[in-house]
Amino acid sequence: MGAVTITDMAQLCQYSCRHVIFLLNLHLSHIVIMFIFDASTLILIAKTEILDPFLRDVGLDVAIPLEVEKECCSVKKSLDALMIRKALDESRIRVVAVKNRKLVTKIQEDFGLGRGEAEAIVLVLAEKAR
């Protein structure tokens, strides 16, 4: 068996995303849902070059907490950071400020997570409450 290339992984991810999106539209069309990413997931999606097709085809809101934006875009100017910044600038990904700072700190301490991951969890909880 040969080595799996990034291109192979990207094609598999694109194929999988299309099917997940179809199933979400088919089975959950009456439920409003959104995707909330942490930095590592968003960076990997960008690195495998499926960010643009995903955002184009998903048909749902995509959001990240403010800390995730900082982690993805503020320091480095790599290709993945530029792709994410472009999606943010085009409003294809929405940045949401997390209000419950106490819960973010508690989740960080209880589970040993970084600030971006903890903010993503708190954002999920806040969006679910709506």
TIGU-183835 format. One record per residue (C-alpha): residue in three letters; residue number from 1; y, x, z. Coordinates in Angstrom, 1 decimal, padded with zeros to 4 digits, always signed. Example, Ala and Ser with C-alpha at 12.3 -4.5 7.8 and 13.67 -1.06 7.14 Angstrom:
2
 residuo num     yy     xx     zz
     Ala   1 -004.5 +012.3 +007.8
     Ser   2 -001.1 +013.7 +007.1
This chain:
130
 residuo num     yy     xx     zz
     Met   1 +000.0 +000.0 +000.0
     Gly   2 +003.4 +001.4 -001.0
     Ala   3 +006.5 +001.8 +001.2
     Val   4 +008.7 -001.2 +001.6
     Thr   5 +012.2 -000.6 +000.3
     Ile   6 +015.5 -002.1 +001.5
     Thr   7 +015.6 -003.9 -001.8
     Asp   8 +012.2 -005.5 -001.1
     Met   9 +013.4 -006.5 +002.3
     Ala  10 +016.6 -008.0 +000.9
     Gln  11 +014.7 -010.0 -001.7
     Leu  12 +012.3 -011.3 +001.0
     Cys  13 +015.2 -012.2 +003.2
     Gln  14 +017.0 -014.0 +000.4
     Tyr  15 +013.8 -015.9 -000.4
     Ser  16 +013.3 -016.8 +003.2
     Cys  17 +017.0 -017.8 +003.7
     Arg  18 +016.8 -020.2 +000.8
     His  19 +013.7 -021.9 +002.2
     Val  20 +015.1 -022.1 +005.7
     Ile  21 +018.3 -023.6 +004.4
     Phe  22 +016.4 -026.1 +002.3
     Leu  23 +014.3 -027.1 +005.4
     Leu  24 +017.4 -027.4 +007.5
     Asn  25 +019.1 -029.6 +005.0
     Leu  26 +016.0 -031.7 +004.5
     His  27 +014.9 -032.2 +008.1
     Leu  28 +018.1 -031.9 +010.1
     Ser  29 +020.7 -033.4 +007.8
     His  30 +021.7 -035.9 +010.5
     Ile  31 +022.3 -033.1 +013.1
     Val  32 +025.4 -030.9 +013.0
     Ile  33 +024.4 -027.3 +013.6
     Met  34 +025.9 -024.0 +013.1
     Phe  35 +024.9 -020.3 +013.1
     Ile  36 +026.2 -018.0 +015.8
     Phe  37 +025.5 -014.4 +015.4
     Asp  38 +025.6 -011.4 +017.6
     Ala  39 +026.7 -008.0 +016.2
     Ser  40 +023.3 -006.5 +015.5
     Thr  41 +022.1 -009.5 +013.6
     Leu  42 +025.2 -009.8 +011.5
     Ile  43 +025.3 -006.0 +010.8
     Leu  44 +021.6 -006.1 +009.6
     Ile  45 +022.3 -009.1 +007.4
     Ala  46 +025.2 -007.2 +005.8
     Lys  47 +023.2 -003.9 +005.5
     Thr  48 +020.4 -005.7 +003.6
     Glu  49 +023.0 -007.1 +001.3
     Ile  50 +022.2 -010.8 +002.0
     Leu  51 +025.3 -011.7 +003.8
     Asp  52 +027.1 -013.1 +000.8
     Pro  53 +024.2 -015.1 -000.5
     Phe  54 +023.5 -016.4 +003.0
     Leu  55 +027.1 -017.5 +003.5
     Arg  56 +027.2 -019.0 +000.0
     Asp  57 +024.0 -021.0 +000.4
     Val  58 +023.8 -021.9 +004.1
     Gly  59 +026.0 -025.0 +003.9
     Leu  60 +026.7 -024.8 +007.7
     Asp  61 +029.4 -023.3 +009.9
     Val  62 +028.9 -019.7 +010.8
     Ala  63 +030.7 -018.3 +013.9
     Ile  64 +030.9 -015.2 +016.0
     Pro  65 +032.6 -014.5 +019.3
     Leu  66 +035.6 -012.3 +019.4
     Glu  67 +033.7 -009.4 +020.9
     Val  68 +031.2 -009.5 +018.1
     Glu  69 +034.1 -009.2 +015.6
     Lys  70 +035.3 -006.1 +017.5
     Glu  71 +031.9 -004.6 +017.5
     Cys  72 +031.3 -005.2 +013.8
     Cys  73 +034.7 -004.4 +012.4
     Ser  74 +037.2 -002.6 +014.6
     Val  75 +036.0 +001.0 +014.7
     Lys  76 +034.0 +001.9 +011.6
     Lys  77 +034.8 +001.4 +007.9
     Ser  78 +031.2 +001.4 +006.7
     Leu  79 +030.1 -000.9 +003.9
     Asp  80 +028.6 -003.5 +006.3
     Ala  81 +031.8 -003.5 +008.3
     Leu  82 +033.9 -004.1 +005.1
     Met  83 +031.6 -006.9 +004.0
     Ile  84 +031.8 -008.6 +007.4
     Arg  85 +035.6 -008.2 +007.4
     Lys  86 +035.9 -009.7 +003.9
     Ala  87 +033.8 -012.7 +005.0
     Leu  88 +036.1 -013.1 +008.1
     Asp  89 +039.3 -012.8 +006.0
     Glu  90 +037.9 -015.4 +003.5
     Ser  91 +037.2 -017.8 +006.5
     Arg  92 +033.5 -017.9 +005.7
     Ile  93 +032.8 -016.7 +009.2
     Arg  94 +034.9 -018.1 +012.0
     Val  95 +035.8 -016.1 +015.1
     Val  96 +035.8 -018.2 +018.3
     Ala  97 +037.2 -017.0 +021.6
     Val  98 +034.8 -017.6 +024.5
     Lys  99 +036.5 -019.3 +027.4
     Asn 100 +034.0 -019.0 +030.2
     Arg 101 +034.5 -015.3 +031.1
     Lys 102 +032.6 -015.7 +034.4
     Leu 103 +029.5 -016.8 +032.6
     Val 104 +029.7 -014.0 +030.1
     Thr 105 +029.8 -011.5 +033.0
     Lys 106 +026.9 -013.2 +034.8
     Ile 107 +024.7 -013.1 +031.7
     Gln 108 +025.6 -009.5 +031.1
     Glu 109 +024.6 -008.6 +034.7
     Asp 110 +021.5 -010.8 +034.9
     Phe 111 +020.0 -009.8 +031.6
     Gly 112 +021.5 -006.3 +031.0
     Leu 113 +023.1 -007.4 +027.7
     Gly 114 +026.2 -006.1 +026.0
     Arg 115 +029.4 -008.1 +026.0
     Gly 116 +028.9 -009.3 +022.4
     Glu 117 +025.4 -010.6 +023.0
     Ala 118 +026.5 -012.3 +026.2
     Glu 119 +029.5 -013.9 +024.4
     Ala 120 +027.2 -015.1 +021.7
     Ile 121 +025.0 -016.8 +024.2
     Val 122 +027.9 -018.4 +026.0
     Leu 123 +029.3 -019.6 +022.7
     Val 124 +026.0 -021.2 +021.8
     Leu 125 +026.0 -023.0 +025.2
     Ala 126 +029.6 -024.1 +024.7
     Glu 127 +029.0 -025.4 +021.1
     Lys 128 +025.9 -027.2 +022.2
     Ala 129 +027.9 -029.1 +024.8
     Arg 130 +030.1 -030.6 +022.2
